[in-house]
Amino acid sequence: MQEQFVIEGNHQLSGEVTVSGNKNAALKMLPACLLTDEPVILTNVPDIADVRITFELLRHLGVEVEALGDHRIRVHAKNITTNELDRALCQRIRSSIVFAGPMLARTGNLSLYPPGGDVIGRRRLDTHVLALRKLGATIEFNGAFKMNADGLSGAEILLDEASVTATENTLMAAARAKGTTTIHNAASEPHIQNLCHMLTGMGAHIDGIGTNRLTIQGADRLQGGEFRVEADYVETVSFVGIAAVTGSEMRIREADPQYLHMAALVFEKLGITWQVEGRDLIVPRGQSLVIKRDLGDQIPEIKAQPWPAFPSDMMSIALTVATQSVGTVLFHEWMYNTRLFFTDKLVGMGARIFLCDPHRAVVHGPTVLRGVANITSPDIRAGMSLLIAALAARGTTTIRNIGQIDRGYERVEEKLRGLGAHIRRESVPGT
């Protein structure tokens, strides 16, 4: 049965909303539990589709996964009964690839089918293979990955790109490799830092957390423990966008604002500011929503770049917000060559967007958005962006394929209704 959101837009919202745990952190911290035969408890785990698929992947390997309530999950990989990941599950989620590092470290072999996930352009796996081979793994690919390692050994590794998932895979493998591993050109996103702190809590030694060079001293054995999944900073910024385009005042709780400095700079270019109170953000009503030009009265550019610069996952959200800001801005998404291909749906709602090429789009605002029927969500972030547009639009919008949104956002319609949004989830007729 397929489901859709029906949104009546152009309503001012108000109130408080609590951010869920970081999807990208949870999807790596769960496989990291394979590195020990002791129980691990993860707290603040988001109840989203991709996390539930990860539970299934772990259970397929023979791992005990138990929900303790209040977003607490107990994982006990005492026994691993197979070294082959389920093919259908792998094809449903991108992060299945990060089972490679912990499984090679724990058991020495793994059969892994190519991962699925968002269709936002080519997402190469070469960096994973090159890094794991450096640690001593042999990897063959013939429709599936066959990976083996007769013990992993530390190495000097220069990643050919600052890949987030390749950094995470290498970290987990190196945590139980013999000797010292140094990862150069490592990615440093908040979810990588979250994973690093988990691994150190389990007994690994990692220097350089939060930088682009990580040094890991492998351990023969890692222990269990209890670790918190930090807030999803992309969800936080999504609610900032919702508050801005609906002219609403909103308190966003448990936002972990220490990771939002660059987002604050970029949204200030769009005429949006917020205040920090402890771990909360407060987005005031009455934002200027005027695009700030660069020196010399030049059109500003918002460009996705590796952390700590503006992340690619926020580009769709910022672009949608820009349709409601006064002025012109260029968006440059250098990483994924189809990330911007949802903009035609915004144009259909009344936005003025010129797609220059697969990587660049010019937005001129503000425009009055109109509700439309039966638009589809091509990926998680585009789905949230369409939802933001629908909340700002006059009239009613129906968004289909909302399973994409559910993959990354927990009970988003319930959170929005708590703020006063007119949104409902319903079955798609005829499915």
Steps between C-alpha positions, in 0.01 A plus 500: 500500500642837398447812707494872432500829688220747442604849611290814519759776490529869585440457874719658766642251749623534857625293789778255576640200317766252610762386252552127457834321505734536205406251229851483358652442844256225597552317170875465578487460878273197464747304280779610738334278761634204298850587623431354846335188637374703797161678512479857375219743579438791265275785612313765298476261203254641243202280414530530122484260208876482434572420863240222501663349190835511682341306787394235246852481356643445849242235586573322171860466624377340822527812716252568780326836459256607770299821534507615863259791454557875488726465192741269685627195310700206638724322248686182594722346233604207720469261209523574128340212313561598138745708300260585219277804515146463366491616140152656509581695816829628355317635198263699722762707679820682410673448834513120467852559365623599848450145624822417313744656748362351823433158344853471360639603839278258694474192275746550214256459215178634352281462193333833425267594217513852351310746720191695402384834642424842355538550127686833503778418257797269490616395846826314450625223728859497379626692805365231736672224305835679478504580873400151616760344270761721663407341833556155355164394360463321167193615311351366180188623322286295266148625552572486874797582720695205639722628781755308703768592751739273686543765765508875435812710552530875549612711207548853370192567289439800275136501391464606137195702605373615839227237496284487812410131482851396392640686801251321726573158349874553541459624857306192605740260331804680646353494851584128521795485259848425630709812540437859404292633211507859381222619270597806296234707319243357738149642510411668830120540509318499838386141453861391445595675823208325673627163373856583613382577853309172507808305389720669762238416761528138390876504552653622172754785502429773243683829463390787276124469546332780307799549268600363160773276643399220731746273678361175637683260729331164449388286793487120523162524668234765537241520776133587514347809655230763463528776239276785386411575140530878471233723346436496127633839391330468158163452668572805715566711192189356334287641783687832478395510135140415587488778760646753257272435201184490716590814698494299822670518836635163607716345770699203371600285797801272543658648185871463592571847354879460521484350149299781340750786461533469122125449458451823694732688261321363193149563628603852598567553127132413445385745767445246779648499850443309823600513865663225706385413853696206636430211263194672349455732203240775494390621158321835542199613301541777244823400325621749237528235225717731290798346323824667602712586195874448490744789494467713188125426488572156352261205499597269788583133455403221737725203436496153651843399627651248741455564872539742672366686196133489395393135457336363188207362702389857582510631143145402401364656819688829457400520134132465586527768767668729245183494287340704780788747546535832318782492247708262290739226609702232322506147642795281407467129584835363385469156655186329365399545140125449550451664841339807338268307270204554735494874419254449214241412764560832675469678165166326456393655831597849376867536594741687273795266461739468206683167494829589333635143489484191726705678765381862502168678541410870525207588727321834484247578768266549654215332317155396612496120501182313408390163626510221242369147482705183488862604506751229591805502722814378319722482811495574873618862490301594190196350672544724802558798270172435322331475838646839597371647173155348559478657846578842348269458199147627458258213458540127542795284395513122481846341529533137400785255550531623858685183591804701391429761768433228759849362437655807659237680710320349798123560520544832322127552447433454874771751587355747250144457627633575848610837360160567344563380144210367295647170382372146492633162391268285294502203265545568131172410329517179301814359669 
